[in-house]
Structures are given as C-alpha cells and as structure tokens.
Amino acid sequence: MLMLMALMLAGRVLEIEDEKAIVDVVGRVKIARLDFIKDIKPGDYVTIYYGIVLEKVSKEEAEGILKRCSYNSPSKLKPIFKISNLEI
C-alpha cells in the first residue's frame, strides 16, 4: 500500500502582495494565498498547506514544524537496485 503525506510548511512572511503572502521557507521563497487569514504582516511566521496560509504561529512553532518535515533535510531514500553489465 502506498501512503502519501501532505507537507505543511512554515516560514516568515517577507511581504504581502495582492492577497498573497511571499514567505521565506528555509531560504526558499513560496507564495501562499491568504484566503482564511487576513491579519498577516511582514515578519510574521505562518504555516502553509497546499499554497494557503492556515495560521500565524510563533517563531519557535515554525522551527518545530520544519524540524519534523523532510523539506529541510536531504533525502534519505537509497537506491534499491543498480544496473550493471549493460550491453548496447
């Protein structure tokens, strides 16, 4: 059975533009819609889920969310096979 997980990100709002937040997520810029929360300003920390800001959080909460997700860490996937002795 294949299990998929959704990824909730957290980051610091850099600016607000056209009902969207420009958010720094570990050095990567993400654009997220402000459909559900309107009292966001630059410098706030927020959670993002599927491109939508869900809530304002503290810096500590944002850091905790990022520690629990794999977005900030290198992949731990390892190849399970390799191709060798290939003749063309």
Secondary structure, DSSP 4 states (H G I P E B T S, - for coil): -------EEEEEEEEEETTEEEEEETTEEEEEE-SS-----TT-EEEEETTEEEEEE-HHHHHHHHHHSGGGS------S----S---
